[in-house]
């Protein structure tokens, strides 16, 4: 029996992850992909790049509003839905599917790339999904402990990061002539730190004139990203930079095909480089911390400094680090088995409803407020605009009184007012 799964994506990293995870499903699945319209939804070029190495059933990626996504699910009735979007979008979509779709599909969600240390917000916003997919034994441990610390139960499934399955896709014998720097929109965040990085890359290019030093960016010309980028690297190239320092977009796999070395501060692309056997370097000049998303590389053997970069001293990962961090045996993956179990529960009308962690007395208007905040101009509902008009001054008032009232009291006061407004207006 063929089962059907619909993937819902928004930003570039989630599009890549979502399409690739669908492609990793075992035989017997028919998959399709839609992009929900948000401020950060991937452009056509980004979507094309994201799905190039993944199967989406041969169908083009439709762009739909959040309401059209729900209508699409109601009309086509997939057995399962993968909500591969940023947290606030995921929360709204998951809630809408549960409330509005009869005999709803199994809802799968998760996080792309490196997701350690575990973050409460990522879990909190996806609390009502049936299955939360993660990608290493370490991540599973950390998220289970985080859920338990909040008296919350959740079903976590282990999957090999989908793009690591494509490690054999790099063609042998390709000309190796590049040092590839994987840029990130927010790490490091400060302007001076990013200028310093560009300076090191320019020095590297000067020291190795026979090698291209590629600043691999993920977005150009206003394209959306999972995280907004305040200081794009393309704007920070020194005026006297050597000609072999270049800024390029496109596929990371294409860049790794030509790489003699890979460098980043903490990008998930490090895992792609490891998988493809490209010597790598994770810069620790700015520190090692959860905020920089590079704690996971402690003990990997890849941490180094700008001096290593300029000298082109790239490293290979320590074998003992691999098993606990993304390179576990494929036989450990259990997410598709858990999905099968959840589908069996659905087929026998025993799929449990998961309670929301967010408990609000704001009623329909509070839901409209969260939806409007998540989708912005892409939510054109009357209730959304009304919630914005009512909720914005209340939020400002709550923030202004933050030093006077305890947190729960402030939130409850806002919810009470929203609930009363909802009774009057919705």
N, C-alpha and C positions, 0 to 999 in steps of 0.2 A: 504494500500500500504506500503510495506517494504521500508524503506530508509536505506542507507548505509553510515557509517562514518568510515574513516580511521584515526587512531591515529599515529602520528609520534613522537617518543621519543628519547632522548639521555641519559642524566645522570640519576643517581639513583633516585633522588628526582622527576625529571620530569617524569620518567618512572612510578613511583608509582602514581603520580598525574594523569597522562594521562590515565593510565589503569583504575583507579578508577572513573574518570570523565565519561569515556565511559560506565562503568557499571551503572552509575547513570542516563543514558538516559531512558526516558519512553519506554513503550512497542511500538513495531513497528520499532525498529532500529536493524540493523545488523551491528556489529562492528568488526574491526580487528585492529591489531597493528603491526607496523614495527619499528625497531631501526635503525636510521641513523648513519653511522660510523663517529665518531669524536674521538678526544683524550680523551674525558671524558665519552664516551658511556658506559652504565652499562655492567658489566660482565654477563655471563650466570647465575651465582648464584644471582647477584643483580636483574636481570630481573625476575628470578623465584620468588624471595622474593617479589618484587614489585607487581607482578600480581597475587600472590597466593590468595589474598582476593578480586580479581576483575575478572570480566568476559571479555574475549577478543574473544568470539565466539568459544572457544575451539580449536583455531588454534595456532600453535607455532609462536613465534615472529621472523620474518625474520630480518636479518641484511643486510642493503642495503647501497650503496654509495648514495651521494646526487643526482647524475644523475639517478641512478636506482629508487630512490624514485619518481622523476618526471615521469619517464617512467611507473612506477607502477600505478600512478594516471591516466596517459593518457590511459593506457590499461584497468584498472578496472573501471574507471569513477565513483568514489564515489560521493554521493550527497554533502557530507561535509567532510572537513579535519580538524582534531585537530592538530595544530602544538604545541606540548608540549616539547619544547626544550629551551636551553639557548638562550639569546638574539641575539648574532651574528649569530648563526645557524638559528634561526627563521627568521631573516631579509632576509637571502639569500634564504631560502626555500620559504617563502611567495612571494618574488619577482619572483622566478623561476616559481612557480605555476601560477601566474598572467600572466607572459609573454609567457609561453610555453604550457599551457594546454587549448585546445579549450573548450569553454563553461565550464569554470572552476567551481570547487565546491565552496561552501561557506567555507570561511576560519575562523576557530575559534582558538583563542590562549588564553593565560593567564599566571598566575603565581601561583606556588604551595606554600602552606603554608602561613606564615605571610608576607604580602606585604605592611606594613605600617611602617614608613612614605613612601608616594608615591615617586618613583624615576623616573626622566625624562628619563634616559637611557632605562629603562624597557619598557616605553611607546614608546619612539622614535624608537626603533628597531622593534617594532611590529605595527607600524603606519598603515600599509596597510591591516591588517587583518580586516575582517568584524565585528567580535565580540570579545571583550576582557573580559574574565571571571575573576571575583574577588569573594571574599568570605566573606565579611562583609559589613554592611551598612557604616561603617567608611571608609573602603577601597574605596568603590564607591564614597563617597563624596570627599576624598582626590585626587583620580585620575581624577575625573571630574574637580576639581578646578585646578589641575596641567595642564590638557589639555587646559582649558580655558585661563590660564595664558600665554600659548604659541600660542593663537589664533588657536587652533586645536579642531576639533570636533571628538568624537569617540563614538562608541556604547559599553557601558559596561553592562555586564550581571551578576546578582547575583546568586551564587550557594553555597549551603552548602559545606564546605570542604568535598570531597568525603569520606575520611577515617573516618569521624565522623559518617557516616551512619552505620558503622560497630560497633558502640559502644556496641551493644547488643551481639557482638560476643564473648566477654570474658566469659569463663565458670565460673559459680558460684561454690564455694566450692573448687577451686584450692588452693593448698598450697601457702600461702603468706609468702615469706621468703627473699625478696630482696628490697634493695634501688637501684633505677635505675638512673644513671646519663646519660643524653643524650648529647653525645659529638658533637661538631660542628667543621668543618675544619678551620674556620677563626675567631671564636668568643669564647674566646679572641684570638688574633693573636700572641701575643708575647710569646717567650719561657719561660721567667720567670713567667708570669701570668699562663701559662699552668702547669708549675711545681708546682706552688702554689696550683692550683686546685687539682692536683694529691695528694699533701700533705694533703689537707683537706679531700679528699676521703679516704686516708690511715688512718687518724685519726678517721674518722667515722667508718671505719671497725674495728679498734682497740677498739673503745668505745662500739661496738655492735657485739661481736664475734659470736653471734648466728644468725646473718643476713648476707646474701651475699651483698656486695656492688659492683654493676655491672657497669663498664664503657662501655656503649653501643655505639660501633663505627659503622660507616656506610660503611667502606671499609677496606680491608686487602690486603697485598701482591701486592701493586701497582694497585689495582682496581681504576677506575676513580670515581670522584665525581663531583657534580655541581661546587664546588669551590675546588681548590687545597689546600692540607693540608701540610704546611711546617714542623710542629712539631707534628707528630702523638702521641696520648696519649699512645698507646701501647709501645712506646719507652721511656716513661717518668715514668713508674711505679718504685717507689723507691725500691732499692735492699732489704730493710728490711721491705717491705710491708707485712702485715698479709695475710695469705692464703685465707681469705674470701674476699679479694679485687681481682676481676677478670675482664678481658677484653673480651667482647663477641660481635659478630656481629649478623646477622640474623634479624628477624622481631621484630619491636617494640611492636607489639601486643602480641607476645609471652612473652616478658619481662614484659609487664604491667599485664599479667595474674598472675604473681608472686609478684607483687610490693606491698609493704606496704607504699612506698613513692617514689616520683619522684623528680629529681632535674636537673636543667640546668642553663645556663646563658641566653639563649633566644630561644631555639629550638622550632620549630613548634610542636614537639612531646608533648609539654606542653598541647596543645589543645586535643590531644589524651588522655592524662592522665585525664584532666578535664572531657572529655566525658565518660570515664570509671569509674569516681568517685574515682580516686586515689589521695590522698592528695599530694600536690605538693609544690615546692619551686623554685622561680626564683632568683638566686643570684644577688645581687646588689653591691657586693664588688668592682667591676670594674667600677661602675657607671651605669647610666641609660641614654641612648642616642639612636638616630637613627642609629649611626654607630654600636652599639652593638645589634641592632634589638630588644630591650626590652622596648622601650617607650610604646608600646601597653599594657604592663602589669601594667602601672601606674593606680591605682584605682581598680586593680583586687583583691587585698588582698593577692597576692602570693609573693610579693617581700620580700626578707629576706637576711640574711647574712650567712657566713660560720659558725658562732656560732650556728645558727639555724640548719644547716646541721649536724654538729657534735653532737648536742643534739637530732637529729632526730625530730625536731619540724616542721612538714609539715603542710600545710594550705589548706583550701578550698576556692574556688573562691567566690568573692562577687556577689550575684545574680544580682545586678543592672548593673554590668559590662558586663554580658553575651549577652544581646540583641543586643548591638551595635558592639560586637566583636565575630563574628563567630558562636554564638549560637542563631541566630535569628530564628523565626518561619519558618518552611519549606515552608509555603505558600507564604513567601516573595520571594522565588527563582523565577527568571524570565528568566534565561538564555535559557532554552529549548523553552519557548514561543517566545523569540526573534529569536532563531534559526529557528523555524517554519516560522516566518514572512520573514526571509531572504531567506529561501528555496522557499517560494511563489514568491518572487521577482525574484529569479533565474529561476524558471519555466516559468515565463512570460517575461524572457530576460530583466528584469529591475534591476538586481543587480548592484548597483553603483560601480564604480572604485574609490578606495581611493588613494589619492595622497601620494607619499612618502614625508616624512619630510626631508630626506637627499636629498638635491639638489646638483648634481655634474655635472661638465663639463668634467669629465674624460672619459665618454663614456664607451664602452665595456671593455676597459682595467681597468677602475676604478671598474666596477662590478667584474671583474676577481680578482682584488686586494682584495676586501672585501671578496670574496669567499675563496681565498687562506688564508687570515688571519683567517677566521672563522674555516676552516676545516684542515688547516695545511697539514700534510703529506697525509691526506685522500683525498685531491684534487690533482689529478695527471694530470690535464689538461695542455696542452701546454700554453694556455693563462694564467693560474694561475702562472706557473713558469716564464713566460715572465713578468707578472705584478710584481712579486716579485723582479725580476732583475731590472726593471725600477723604481718601487715604493719605494724600501727600501732606496736607496741613497737620493731620493727626500724627504722622510719622515725625514731622518737624517738631511738633509739641512734645512727643515722647523723648526725642533726642535732647531737647532743651531741658527736660526735667530729669535727665539721667542721673544727675548727682543728688537728687532729692528722694526719688522713689526707688524701691528695690525693683530689679529687673522683671520678675514675674508680675508684679503689680502694674507696671507700665504696660506690658504686653496685654494683660487682661483688660485694662482700661480701654486700650485701642480696640480690642476685639469686641467689647461690649458696644462701643459706639458704632463700629462697623455692622454689628448684628442689628442694631436698631435702625441704621440707615438702610440695611438690606430689607428689613420688614416693610419699610416705607416705600422703597424704590424698585425692588426686583420682584 
